[in-house]
Amino acid sequence: MYTKLKKFLTLELQHFKTSGIYKEERVLQSPQGARIIVKGKEVLNFCSNNYLGLSSHPKVIAAAHQALDKWGFGLSSVRFICGTQELHKQLEKKLAQFLRMDDAILYAACFDANGGVFEPFLSEDCGVIADALNHASLIDGIRLTKAKRYIYQHADMDDLESKLKDSQSDMFRMIVTDGVFSMDGDIAKLPEICALADKYDALLLVDDSHATGFVGSTGRGTPEYCGVEDRVDIITTTFGKALGGATGGATVGRQEMIDMLRQRSRPYLFSNTLAPVVAGATIAVLDLLSETTELRDKLERNTLYFRKGMKSLGFNIKPGTHPIVPILLYEAKPALKLATQLLNEGIYVVAFSYPVVPRGQARIRVQISAAHDRPDLDRALEAFAKIGKELGVI
Ligand SMILES: *Cc1c(COP(=O)(O)O)cnc(C)c1O
C-alpha cells in the first residue's frame, strides 16, 4: 500500500535537499543557554528565543523540581474532567495579573491557544482581518472558523482601514496581529490599529509570543510598549520563549471571552492539561519578572549595544529595538556562508532565505539574550567583523 506514497515522498524530500530548503536539526549536547555544546564544541548561542536567559535559570529549575515533587509528573486528564490543580488556577491568575487583563486560560502551546481562539467567537457572518505576515498558528486558527477572511498588507494601516470598510456589514470583526513579527523583529503599530478598531468597532487580538516578559518598560509586552494596554481585547502568548522556554501557552483577555473559551475552545477541551512542572516553574518566572525588571533591562542594554556595534561595522541591519536583529545579506549564498563560517568561529547564528523570507531578502537573524554578557557580545561582533570582511560584505 505504501509503495506509491514512498516513491512520491522520496522524490519530494530529494527535491527539498537539492533546492536547499531541507531543514537539518543541529543536536545540542547541553542545556539551553548563552553557551551551548554542538558537535562536542562550545559555541555562543545567538539563535534561541531564550530572551531572558530563564530556560536554565536556577530559580526556575528549583521551582520545577518543587512542583514535580509536590504535584506529580502528569495529570492524565483534560482540564474539565480532573486535570485542574490549584497550580493551574494560580498560574492563570498570575498571568492575567501580569498582563493586567481579566482572566487567562492555559493551553499545551500557543499554537493551540491560537488554534482555539477564533472559532468560539466568529461564525460565518463574522470577519477576521489579519496582517499578511501573521504567525502560522494564527493562520491555521483562522482557517478553523467559517468567518470571512480579509488579509491586509503587512503593517499597512491604509489597507487595514480599507478591509475594515469592506467588512462593515459583518456581525463581529476581529483584527488579528502578531505583536512582534519574528523575521524582521518589527512591532505592530498598535496605537494606529487600536484607533482603527475603535473607529470601526472591531475587536483586537495580539499574539505577543515574541514580547511577553521583556517588551515594554516592565515586560508586559507590545501593548505596554505602545501605550495601549487597556485597549487590546485578547492576548495570546507562549511559555516556550522568554518565560522559561519549556512549553505551554495561554489566551488572556476579557472575562466573558475567557469563560466562553473554557466552554468551547477545542484544543482546551480535547487536549491534556499543562504538566504541573511547567505550571509551577512558569509561576516562578512570573514572580521573578514581577519583582524586578533587571533581566529585561539587561536584555535591552545588550540589544542596543549589539545593534550599534553591527551598524558601525557597516552591516545592513533592519532598524528597531527588538532583540531579534535581522542582518541583511540579500542573497541566500552569502547569508549561508556567513552563518557557516561564524559557527567555525564559535558563534551560532542561522541564515534565512526564500521561502521563509521574501526573495532577495536573505539574512542572518541574530537573537540577543539577557544571558549574554558584554564579552559574549564583543566576541560575536569581532567574529562578524572578521568573517564579514573576508566575504566582502562589509
Ligand atoms: C512561537 C510562536 C507561537 C507558537 O508558540 P508555541 O507555544 O511554541 O506553540 C505562536 N505565535 C507566535 C507569534 C510565535 O512566535
The ligand as an SDF file (V2000), in Angstrom:
LIG
                    3D

 15 15  0  0  0  0  0  0  0  0999 V2000
    6.4620   30.8210   18.7240 C   0  0  0  0  0  0  0  0  0  0  0  0
    5.1610   31.3910   18.3540 C   0  0  0  0  0  0  0  0  0  0  0  0
    3.9720   30.6650   18.5060 C   0  0  0  0  0  0  0  0  0  0  0  0
    3.9620   29.2180   18.9330 C   0  0  0  0  0  0  0  0  0  0  0  0
    4.1730   29.0890   20.2900 O   0  0  0  0  0  0  0  0  0  0  0  0
    4.2770   27.6280   20.9170 P   0  0  0  0  0  0  0  0  0  0  0  0
    3.9110   27.8130   22.3490 O   0  0  0  0  0  0  0  0  0  0  0  0
    5.6660   27.1650   20.6990 O   0  0  0  0  0  0  0  0  0  0  0  0
    3.2810   26.7760   20.1960 O   0  0  0  0  0  0  0  0  0  0  0  0
    2.7770   31.2840   18.2110 C   0  0  0  0  0  0  0  0  0  0  0  0
    2.7420   32.5670   17.7730 N   0  0  0  0  0  0  0  0  0  0  0  0
    3.8600   33.2830   17.5890 C   0  0  0  0  0  0  0  0  0  0  0  0
    3.7630   34.6940   17.1120 C   0  0  0  0  0  0  0  0  0  0  0  0
    5.1080   32.7190   17.8690 C   0  0  0  0  0  0  0  0  0  0  0  0
    6.2140   33.4360   17.6690 O   0  0  0  0  0  0  0  0  0  0  0  0
  1  2  1  0
  2  3  1  0
  2 14  2  0
  3  4  1  0
  3 10  2  0
  4  5  1  0
  5  6  1  0
  6  7  2  0
  6  8  1  0
  6  9  1  0
 10 11  1  0
 11 12  2  0
 12 13  1  0
 12 14  1  0
 14 15  1  0
M  END
$$$$
